[in-house]
Amino acid sequence: MSDDSQRPVTPELPDSPVHTTGTDHITIWGSNEADTVEFYQDVLGMPLVLRQPNLDDPSQTHLFFDTGDGRILTFFVSDDRPSARGQRAGVGAVHHLCFSVDPDEYEETMQALEDAGHGYNVFDRGIFHSIYTRDNNGLVIELSTDKYEIPDDRRGEVLAKAQELREDDGADYAKDEHLRGAIEALGLEVVEHDLPEASAGTGGL
């Protein structure tokens, strides 16, 4: 088995026969429609944009939610499946889903989770801030917000530059100064968002 850990980190397209153009949708085995809609539409504010039978198993319903930028999150649900409390771990399992939130609504997001009875943790992840909670099935949901404004079409370039600065610094992970330095090095305007203090390091729910 080859050691791919030494492959360079770069925003350049690899020499491969296929190049994806983005994420179209992610589909999850859900519980029932009522609990799923309550969390994703009523708490996280994702519009339910399509409902139809699961085309591979019409006994189930297929729900489509708009995550906010036109990317879609879908669920296979059935009224005979109760919501769960935990997820299986292991190769091929989903560790968590992450959605972006507006930095101006970051604190309101925490309050909304609390009002809806959902526990959460908040962390400063070095190059962004994250709120962690769980959905109705126990799946870990991360709600992240950027510390700095980063143009969508330059995001990969900015992160790759932050990686370069991290390596030059000998740091274990990319930190605020690496991200800011990357933005400056690429000639982009540095616009920092006013976010609350948060714990650093690792941890979850």
N, C-alpha and C positions, 0 to 999 in steps of 0.2 A: 504494500500500500504506500503510495507516495505521500510525502509530507507537504500538505498544502498550507501549513501555518506560515511559511515564508513567502507566500505569494504577496505581491505588492497590493496595498490598498490604494485604489484609484477610482475617480469618477468616469474614466474612459470606458467606452463599450468594449467588452471582451471580444476576442476573435472566436465567435461561436456561430452555429448555423441559425440560431433563433435569438431575437431580441424582443423582450416583452415591452409593451408601451405603457404599463401601469397596472394597478390592481382594479379589476372589474368588480368582483364581489367575493365575499367569503360566506360559506354556508355552514351552519352549526346544527347539530341535532338538538332541538329544543324540547321543552316540556309541553305545556299547553299554551294556547293562544292568549288567554286572559292574562296570565302572569308575565308572558313575554312582552305583550303590548304595554302592560303597566310599567315595566322597567324601562324598556327602550324608548317608548314614545312619551309616557307620562313623566318619567324621571329624567332621562337623558335628552329628551326633546327631539328624537329622530322621527320624522314623518313616516307613517306607514303608507308606502306608495303603490304597493301591489299585493294582492292576495289571490292565490289560485291553488288548485290541487298540485301536490308533488307529482310531476309527470312520470316519475318512476314508480310511484306508489300512491295512487289517487285516494287511498284511505287517509292520507295525511294532508295537512294544509301547508302551503309554502308561503311564508311571509317575507316581504321585501321592505327594508327600511333604508332611507337615505341618510347616510352618516353626516352629511353637511356639505360635502363638496362634490356630490354626484356619485361618489363611490358607494356601493350598496353592500349591506349586511343582510343575509337572509337566514331564515330558520325553517326547519321542518318541524312542525308541531302536531300534536294530537291531543284531544280533550281527555283521553284516558291516561295521560302521563302527568303525574304530579311533579312539581319542581323539586330539585334535589339540593343537597347541601355541599357536595364536594365533587371534585373532578379526579379522574384517574390520571396518574402521572406515568411517564415512560416515553420511549421513543415513538414518535408519531403523534403524540398527544399535544393538545393546545395548551401552552403554558399560560398565556393571557392575550387579550386583545387590547390594543391601545387606540384611543381616539383623541384628536386634538380639541382643545377648548380655547376660546378667546382669552388672552391674558387679562383683559379688563373684566372678565366674568369669573375669574379663578376662585376668588373668595366666595362669590355667590354660588358657585358650583358646590363647594364644600357644605355651605349652609343648606342647599337643596337636598343633598344626600342625607344630611342629618335630619332634616324635616321629614324625609321619606322613610326614616328608620334604617338607613344603610350605613354601617360603620365604614370608616375609611382611615388610611394612613397617608401622610404627605412627606415627600422626600425631595431634597435638592440632589438631582442626579448629575451634577457637574455642568452639563451643557443644556439641561432643561429641568423643569419642575414637574413632578408627577403626583397625582392623587390616585391611590389604589383603593378599589372597593370590590364588591362581588355582585354578580347579577343574580337573578332568581334561581339559577341552577348551580350556584357556587363557583361559576367561572370568574376568574380574576379579570377585572376590567381596570385598565390604566387610562387616566385622563391627563394628558400631558399638555404643557404650554411652553412656548419658547421663551428663553430669557432675552433674546434679541430678535429683531425682525430679520428674517432670512427669506429672500425671494424663492418661491417654490422651484423655479428653474435653475437655481444656483445651490440648492440644498446639498446635493451630493458633493459638489465641488467644495463647499464650505466644510462639510464634515471630513472629507479626505484631507483638507489642509489642516484641520484641527488635529487629525490623527498624526500628521507629519510633525506638527509642533509638539504634540504629546510625546512622541518618540524621541525628538531632540531634547526634550526636557527630562526624559527618563521617568516620567510619571506613570503610575499604574493604570490610570484611566484619564479620559479627556475631562478637563476641568473648565471652569468659567474663563480663565485667562487664555486657554488654548482656543476656545471658540471665538472670543473677542479678538484675539490675535489673528485668527484665520479671516475673520470679516475685514479687519483692517488691511491685512496682506493682500486681499483680493480687490481692494479698492472700493469696497461697499460702505455705505453710510452706517455708522454704528448707532443703532436706536435700541436702547435698553428698556425693557418693560419693568414696571414697578411691581414686584412680587413679594409676598410675605416671606419672612424667615422660615426655613424648613430644615429638618434634620438631614444630615448627609449620611452616606453609607448604604448598607444593604438592609433588607427586611421586607416583609410583606404582611399579609393579613393572617 
